[in-house]
């Protein structure tokens, strides 16, 4: 009991230090000008220890030089500048970008969003779907798109944030997808992340070794990687494209942006009540970016004291007696360091004393099997 109490005190101290450093360090959110926001989980040390060539059952999903890639925005409207950056960037990577008819009009209807996505999936000349931006609206689109269409197309979708809806649908259909930069892959994220994204699109899958700034839970687990943006992921639960309905073991990944601690707690509580957290073989938490600094958001006072950080809240409210490995601070999300993740495919998570590795397992079953 004494050791457990000491660990809790150490966690609180380290988490508080992490908030301060994230707020004022490079890549952090809060600035001295008083933006009213801060970030957690950024700037953790991560290295790619090597690449392996994907040789699983979905090897046909990966690209070759000269392949055509659909450039669409199946969520919110992007600017022309973002579309141009995506087109020019994909061309520089050796692909042939083909823009959707409705990627960037002044306004567009839901039917037009659906039309761009179904075109990208149905056209046999298109080998992948690259999203320009996230935002909101993906759930409305997926409500009208059959999983069979995704399954028959057998091509990846690339993006993050609201594109989490599509990651869930692709995993439910048994097709891999890539959680990675969109237009920001060519304008904002680090060169190392962009290089890894390009290589993942061609089937070169990285292995990661990370050193967390937050205490983790030791252990090993293997399972299909599911998740993405936490607040968006909650919206897929109970739908036809809910990837958590799989019978396969799974590992969850979550990041979020702009939501305060109270809202993050609410989303995790929903996952807890529905059994999603209990069924997980392991959990990886990424970046918590641009969190609002407000007293209402840090509601720990009603539980006997304020939470020192999101990680502190997660430990005290959701990891009381953890029996699965849990990793923090994986550099993926809405900050400049956004390493790609192959979703819907089996990954091995190994955590030991604050250091953890993520390695994809070749030939293992995907979520839809």
Secondary structure, 3 states (H helix, E strand, C coil): CHHHHHHHHHHHHHHHHHHHHHHHCCCCCCCCCCCCEEEECCCCEEEEEEEEECCCCCHHHCCCCCCEEEEECCCCCCCHHHHHHHHHHHHHCCCEEEECCCCCCCCCCHHHHHHHHHHHHHCCCEEEEEECCCCCCHHHHHCCCCHHHHHHHCCEEEECHHHHHHHHHHHHHCCCEEECCCHHHHCCCCHHHHHHHHHHHCCEEEEEEEECCCCCECEEEEEEEEEEEHHHHHCCCCCCCCHHHCCCCEEEEEEEECCCHHHHHHHHHHHHHCCHHHHCCEEEEEEEEEEECCCCCCCHHHHCCCCCCHHHHHHHHHCCCCCCEEECCCCCCCCCCCCCEEECCEEEEEEECCEEEEEECCCCCCCCC
